[in-house]
């Protein structure tokens, strides 16, 4: 009988691990643990005949969902912040509630002080309490190495370094694809030079079929064709606060245009 608690703990741990591996949702939130629950009124409306949607209203987080411990609206911007007194124990995200776009252009402006952040696209919500998200990420940081890369959160890791033109092919292990560099867009230092530290930068993500492109301040940073079965074709959009040292990231002018 003394072995029963240990056995139950092992079974629970196995179930948790399986949920992680299969990208299943492992938690459901309570009302006190979320900012917003989506409603019909949160559905974004096209701003113009071109079908461009404004994803942030500049006033509150209607249409978004995440932990109020880290996300708020300050000075008309979506602001994610950690401090020494209020650190993030793991990467956490603010999730747009407007659907799972497939082919699109996503434009936004960001400013970051300290740490690392990014925008998830064609992604999945893996944990509804901790707001853990997995999938493609358009990375950016306060440092000088990773801004502009294509990273797959909770997945295959870095798929393209900045300046690379890449084809991602199947490997023997689905989690370790073959990454074939087929061209160079620019040198990393040249690309870093267009980024304005602790100031506003404009980021553009274009996803069409299996072709993914990132641009910052008008310069193309990566060009990726993902030929693998694991490459997502649709999914959620989410903003990241990264675990680690204190950081502040802000977003504004977030627009989405779905492509036909």
HUCORZI-V834250 format. One record per backbone hydrogen bond with DSSP energy under -1.0 kcal/mol. CO is the residue of the C=O (numbers start at 1). NH is the residue of the N-H. If there is no record, write none. Layout:
[[CO;NH] [CO;NH]]
This chain:
[[1;4] [3;7] [4;8] [5;9] [6;10] [7;11] [8;12] [9;13] [10;14] [11;15] [12;16] [13;17] [14;18] [15;19] [16;20] [17;21] [18;22] [19;24] [27;128] [30;33] [39;42] [40;43] [48;51] [52;47] [53;256] [61;64] [63;97] [65;95] [67;70] [67;71] [70;81] [72;79] [74;77] [77;74] [78;251] [79;72] [80;249] [86;83] [92;241] [94;239] [95;65] [101;235] [103;259] [104;207] [105;257] [106;205] [107;255] [108;203] [109;252] [110;201] [111;250] [113;248] [115;142] [117;140] [118;240] [119;138] [120;238] [123;236] [124;134] [126;26] [127;131] [127;132] [131;93] [132;126] [132;127] [134;124] [135;153] [136;121] [137;151] [138;119] [139;148] [140;117] [146;149] [149;139] [150;159] [150;160] [151;137] [152;155] [152;157] [153;135] [157;152] [160;150] [161;164] [163;185] [164;223] [165;182] [165;183] [166;225] [167;180] [168;227] [169;178] [173;176] [178;169] [180;167] [183;165] [187;191] [188;192] [189;193] [191;194] [192;195] [196;199] [201;110] [202;217] [203;108] [204;215] [205;106] [206;213] [207;104] [208;211] [210;226] [211;208] [212;224] [213;206] [214;221] [214;222] [215;204] [216;219] [219;216] [221;163] [222;214] [223;166] [224;212] [225;168] [236;123] [237;96] [238;120] [239;94] [241;92] [247;82] [248;113] [249;80] [250;111] [251;78] [252;109] [254;55] [255;107] [256;53] [257;105]]
